[in-house]
Amino acid sequence: MINITFSPVVSEYLKTIMIKKYKITDTSSSGAKKFLTEKIVKEFEEMKIPLKGY
């Protein structure tokens, strides 16, 4: 797992996107982690790249 720390401005942008666009109310760090994980996995799956030990 990768740990990423966002600046306060980016964190606020992410919270706004989660609430207004996706109607997600859990904007805590665990909620943001879950949200971003789902988005990254979906994007990766859409690329149709075969897994090689990832």
N, C-alpha and C positions, 0 to 999 in steps of 0.2 A: 504494500500500500504506500502511496505517496502522500506526504503531509504538505499542504500548501497553505500559506498564510496570505490573505488578501489585505490590501490597504483598507482603511476605514471607508474610503469613497467607493471602492469596488464592492465591499461588503454591503453597503447601502443600496447600490445598483442591483446587486444580486437579490437582496430582499424584496426590492420593488418589483423586479421581474417575476419572482416566485409568487408574490401576492397578486399582482394585477393581471399578469398574463396567464398564469397556471393555477391561480386560486389556491395556492398552498399556504396554509397558515403557520406551519411549523418552520419558522425562519431561524431557529437556533442553529448552532454549528452542526449538530447531528442531522437536522433536517436538511440543511444546505448540502452536507456531505452525501446524503441519500439522493437528493435531487440531482446533483452534479454527476454522481456515479451512474444513475439511470440514463442521463443524457449522453454521457461518454460511451457507455456500453451500447446504447442504441445507435449512435453515430458509427461506432466500430463495426457493428453487425451489418449496417447498411453498406459498408465498404466491401463486404464479402471477401475479406482477407482470411485465408485459412489460418487457424491457430497453430503456432509453432512453439508450444511450451509456455504460453503466456498465462 
